[in-house]
């Protein structure tokens, strides 16, 4: 199963969209500073997850969530979650 995820920095108002087949391992990598972008805003928490059967579907969704339309979609999702 391929997982598309969104992380939120607990330090500053930043988010990160990624994809992995092992989400827990990937979160540990982000929080250990192994990723250039995420190492600047440690620590991170998972705030959104979607799962896909194929890698192709997951890559397509990850790319969409990194666009301005995808960011608007996530903003709507998060505003409904906090209501």
C-alpha positions in Angstrom: 0.0 0.0 0.0 1.3 3.4 -1.0 0.6 6.3 1.5 0.4 10.0 0.6 0.7 12.0 3.7 0.8 15.6 5.0 3.0 16.6 7.9 2.7 19.7 10.1 5.7 21.3 11.9 5.1 21.6 15.6 7.6 24.5 15.6 6.4 26.8 12.8 3.4 27.1 10.5 4.8 24.8 7.8 3.5 21.6 6.1 5.0 18.9 4.0 3.4 16.5 1.5 5.1 13.2 0.8 4.6 9.6 -0.2 5.9 6.4 1.3 5.2 2.7 1.6 6.4 2.8 5.2 4.9 5.9 6.9 6.3 5.3 10.4 9.8 4.9 9.1 9.4 8.0 6.9 8.2 10.1 9.8 11.2 9.0 11.8 13.5 10.0 8.9 11.8 13.5 8.7 12.2 13.9 12.5 15.8 12.8 12.5 16.8 15.6 10.0 17.5 13.3 7.0 15.4 15.5 4.6 16.8 19.0 3.8 13.5 20.8 3.9 12.0 19.1 6.9 15.2 19.3 9.0 14.7 23.1 9.3 11.3 22.8 11.0 11.5 19.9 13.4 9.6 18.2 14.9 6.8 17.0 12.6 3.5 15.2 13.1 1.2 13.4 10.6 -2.0 15.3 10.1 -3.5 13.7 6.9 -3.2 10.3 5.2 -4.5 8.8 2.0 -3.7 5.2 0.8 -3.4 3.9 -2.7 -3.0 0.4 -4.2 -0.6 1.6 -7.0 2.4 3.7 -6.9 1.2 5.6 -10.0 -2.0 6.7 -8.2 -0.1 7.8 -5.2 2.5 9.8 -7.2 -0.3 11.5 -9.1 -2.1 12.4 -5.9 1.1 13.7 -4.2 1.8 15.9 -7.2 -1.7 17.3 -7.1 -1.5 18.1 -3.3 1.7 20.0 -4.0 -0.1 22.3 -6.5 -2.0 25.5 -5.5 -5.3 23.6 -6.1 -4.1 20.8 -3.9 -3.2 23.2 -1.1 -6.6 24.8 -1.4 -8.2 21.3 -1.1 -6.1 20.5 2.0 -7.0 23.9 3.6 -10.7 23.1 3.2 -10.2 19.6 4.7 -8.3 21.0 7.7 -10.8 23.8 8.3 -13.6 21.1 8.5 -11.5 19.0 10.8 -11.0 21.9 13.2 -14.7 22.9 13.2 
